[in-house]
Amino acid sequence: MKYLLWLLKAAIFFTLFAFALNNQQDATVHFFFGTQWRAPLVLVVLTAFSAGLAVGVLGMVPRWWRHRAAARRAQAGAGSATTPAAVAPAATNTPPAPPPPPDLPSVHGI
């Protein structure tokens, strides 16, 4: 499985490398008020991808902060709510039950 993942990563890398080599001609990006930027096409595509990634991450930051705050509140509430109850010892020689598994936070963010 490890080798298959490395093979997939190598295929993606060489595909992107071939794309970069095939798109070295200059491209002109026209902005407002007559300004323009001339750069190789691969650089223009990389810049557009990076800008889109940054906008997407910045758009998700408030939601991530809310989820982290809610998780901290839930963890603090669960920590203070657990108090040991006085339980009479059992008369038989059965071993005590294992503690329940801890509540795991949601990993998918929804």
C-alpha angles and dihedrals in degrees: 000000000000091000092049091054091049089049090051092049091049091050091051091047094050092045091054091043091053089048090053092049093048095049104053097122117110121264127194121221113198117210130183124296094026097297118140139180124215116199140136112289094242090056091050091051092046091049092049091049092048092048091050091049091050092049091049094049092047089050091054098046096087091050091048090051092050092050092048091049091049091049091050091050092048092048092048091048092049092048094054095042096060109089122162113252121219105252124183113236115258118253094220128070096247116137117248118265116260116254117264117262115266119257108262120216120247109267100192097062098230 
